[in-house]
Amino acid sequence: MAYSVLISIKKTKVPFSLTLFSIAKKVSLFSTLCNKNHHQTSTTTTPPVAKKVPFTVSAHGVTWNDPYRWMTKTNDPDFINYLQQENSYAESFMKGTEEMQKGLFNEMISRMPSKISTPPELWGPWLYYQYIPEGKEFPVLCRKLAAESKGWMKTVSNYVIGVSKEEQILLDWNEIAERYGYVHVGTCRVSPDHNYLAYTVDATGSEQFTLKIKDLRNDCVLPTLGVEGVVSVEWAQDSCTFFYTLSDQNQRPYRVHCVKLGSDSVDDVPLFVEKDSRFCVDIASTKDGKFITVNSNSRTSSEVYVINATNLQTGIQRFCKRVSGVQYFLEHHHGFFYVLTNSRNVGEESPSSGEYYLARCPVENLQSTSLQNIIVPSGDIFIQDMDMFNEHLVLFLNKEGSSSICSVDMRTIINCEDQMKIDELNPWFFPLPSDMCAIAPGSNHDFTRSIYRAVVSSPVMPDVIVDYDMSRKMFSVIHQEVIDVCHDTKCHSNNEERSRNELLGIPLKKEKYIQNNEVQKWSDFAEIYSCEEKEVISHDGARVPITVLFSRKAHKKGQSPALLHGYGAYGEVLDKSWCGDRLSLLDRGWVIAFADVRGGGGPDPSWRKYGSGMSKLNSINDFISCGEYLVSEGYVHKHRLGAIGVSAGSLLVSAAINMHPELFQAAILKVPFLDVCSSLLDPTLPLTVLDYEEFGNPQLRAHFDYILKYSPYDNIPEGVCCPAMLVKASLNDSRVGVWEAAKWVAKIRDKTCTRCSSSVILQTNMSGGHFGEGGRFGQCWSSAVPLMTERPEGKCSPAEALNKPNAPGNSCCCRMA
């Protein structure tokens, strides 16, 4: 599988550090801020007024004024001063809630175990695992020799009891965070002989990663290989030669370099250069380690080159010529390249269906234009991803709109002469507790193993680490996150010994291909929290999936507040896996809903297409329809609906607020993408050219006119009563400029109701980047702040706007109708 940097449809092998034991699925442990600095107390009681500097923008004969354009110069002392004023105002705004913040924070961390560990995973002679030390924010990557634990049961026992003294610490995120105040580890790669660790680290939040090579035999970082701007790394089979990609000034990875350990200097001559600014370059090793794939990907197209990792003298060879709209992802198995592609025929331009096929070709015919189709889509089953082992092929599927995984015996694939549908291959569908489960793969690094590890969870089921034995068609629950929930004065735990039917709120998912569905300890809280999947009819008749989560005890029909999540971009599915912090909302009667609008991941491969580019308004209208549905069906009071969006998801939320400000009482926008038209008109900004395939290219008149219809910054309605909003930005954010949030807030204050807009709060992290919200404790603190319900001086926080919909200072007469 290939890892596709910044590309929306990822047929990926996620970096080793992120999946080997997947501790950080919810808490962003690998890209976080060390909370050392705190703002000084301020008594500011009125919102800052940003200065206006006349600036005229013109495009395609259209001219408009942008008086806050000066904010794009982020090193301007006036801008820094403005951000600090906004931070002081935000702190003053929240003054008086410190005790409540501490209470919520303590409530959230009380659900966490004092020490978080992952089960060890065998790779070669070593057992690799991660844990977060007690009282620490970030993980530690460790290993110990498998020989020190006799038998697998002994290994699991050691994991449960605690880490043995013989462990070797490979990388400690906490040390980096304590030294620099910030840590974001991009990728980790252990060499095939297990003697070296290659990793990239960002210590500023700018996403400028530095490559480090650590000799694991003597615990020393090699001094001569501190290359800046590295994104991905892979080792050759000799364990002393490695490849890496370098970024340009727009942080687009575009060059591949090759270095041999022991050389005096880094070779400045690239092995490959991608000149097209719409494409990013990523490198990945095939599962068997025999080839390195160089993947040049745009949002919708790809081109793949291969390097023989066992014989580097053969150089680099192209697989298939680049074709618009066609994507290829390669794996290798015993002399054949297996290709996951959305093109049924090589050379076919812009496939309309978006369905993926599995094809193959012999290694010696790499540059042939002829591929043999092996697996084709069938009915309501769509291939999304693949993983390959010596004896089994693993397929990630969208089956009837739900995620599924199955394995197929490779002998069936090898002997396949004609193309077949999945159900003709005698697949084993991995048992899952329900259709609502999220499935995250483990590292599964060992090509020779027949055990597939995955992390399974749902909105009502804490994470379960499951080993699926593909040979025996059996599965074992290795570990489940233990959560104690105190609800209605009664404490519940998912660590009790109960029968499977008692443990499951919903029956085990039935598949006619499942064998040996033995009793397993799937444990959830479905008796306490209800999770419903519904469909909402959008403006054009499209049926939009929505997931609604609430407490069976605390929810009050027609009266409860709600928080509606949305994203709707890059084909990404909303993360609906377990999150313990949500309980603090649910237990207070809140509803949490997830709108899977078009543009994101959805029921079929076309879902993204019809919510992007010249169809982006579909995703915004879908989100509005989902909000109206929650009100009309009585899930939420009509004046207690809030929304949350992160990054591109903030475009969705803010555009919906512009179109229907009366629908939403509050909103949370994190690292928001808001000044869409101006950003896309500037090709020098990171991601701009890459995003043309997602949002359109405003250099084209038709695209410009369409983007201008919904661009949030350009469509703030005059004089309306806006919702209370918490807008969070980061000064060093290289993906979404900090000025987008600042300009939005300044313009909201200037154009909308003065009284309402005083409840629009801008908080800027002055030292972090796009992912900088703290470690596991910092994340809890970040989650606690929006839940504040008591506001001094008659003003209303975003949460109070939902808890007290007619609170003074938030509602003008027009919002009380």
Sequence and secondary structure as in RCSB ss.txt:
>XXXX:A:sequence
MAYSVLISIKKTKVPFSLTLFSIAKKVSLFSTLCNKNHHQTSTTTTPPVAKKVPFTVSAHGVTWNDPYRWMTKTN
DPDFINYLQQENSYAESFMKGTEEMQKGLFNEMISRMPSKISTPPELWGPWLYYQYIPEGKEFPVLCRKLAAESK
GWMKTVSNYVIGVSKEEQILLDWNEIAERYGYVHVGTCRVSPDHNYLAYTVDATGSEQFTLKIKDLRNDCVLPTL
GVEGVVSVEWAQDSCTFFYTLSDQNQRPYRVHCVKLGSDSVDDVPLFVEKDSRFCVDIASTKDGKFITVNSNSRT
SSEVYVINATNLQTGIQRFCKRVSGVQYFLEHHHGFFYVLTNSRNVGEESPSSGEYYLARCPVENLQSTSLQNII
VPSGDIFIQDMDMFNEHLVLFLNKEGSSSICSVDMRTIINCEDQMKIDELNPWFFPLPSDMCAIAPGSNHDFTRS
IYRAVVSSPVMPDVIVDYDMSRKMFSVIHQEVIDVCHDTKCHSNNEERSRNELLGIPLKKEKYIQNNEVQKWSDF
AEIYSCEEKEVISHDGARVPITVLFSRKAHKKGQSPALLHGYGAYGEVLDKSWCGDRLSLLDRGWVIAFADVRGG
GGPDPSWRKYGSGMSKLNSINDFISCGEYLVSEGYVHKHRLGAIGVSAGSLLVSAAINMHPELFQAAILKVPFLD
VCSSLLDPTLPLTVLDYEEFGNPQLRAHFDYILKYSPYDNIPEGVCCPAMLVKASLNDSRVGVWEAAKWVAKIRD
KTCTRCSSSVILQTNMSGGHFGEGGRFGQCWSSAVPLMTERPEGKCSPAEALNKPNAPGNSCCCRMA
>XXXX:A:secstr
    TT SS      HHHHSS TTTTT TTEEE            S         EEEETTEEEE TTGGGG TT
 HHHHHHHHHHHHHHHHHTTT HHHHHHHHHHHHHTS SSEE   EEETTEEEEEEE TT SS EEEEEEGGGS 
SHHHHHHHHHH   TT EEEEEHHHHHHHHSEEEEEEEEE TTSSEEEEEEESSSS   EEEEEETTTTEE TT 
  BSEEEEEE TTSSEEEEEEE TTS EEEEEEEETT SS   S SEE   TT EEEEEE TTSSEEEEEEE SS
 EEEEEEETT GGG EEE S   TT  EEEEEETTEEEEEES SSTT  S SS   EEEEEEGGGTT S  EEEE
E BTTEEEEEEEE SSEEEEEEEETTEEEEEEEEHHHHHT  S EEGGGS  EE   S TT EEEE     TT  
EEEEEEEETTEEEEEEEEETTTTEEEEEEE   EEEETTEEEETTS   HHHH SS     TT            
TTTEEEEEEEEE TTS EEEEEEEEETTT  TTT  EEEEE   TT     S  GGGHHHHTTT EEEEE  TTS
S SSTTTTGGGSGGGHHHHHHHHHHHHHHHHHTTSS TT EEEEEETHHHHHHHHHHHH TTT SEEEEES    
HHHHHT TTSTTTTTTHHHH  TTSHHHHHHHHHH GGGG  TT    EEEEEEETT SSS HHHHHHHHHHHHH
HS HHHHTTEEEEEESS  TT S SHHHHHHHHHGGG    GGG   HHHHHHSTT TTT  GGG  
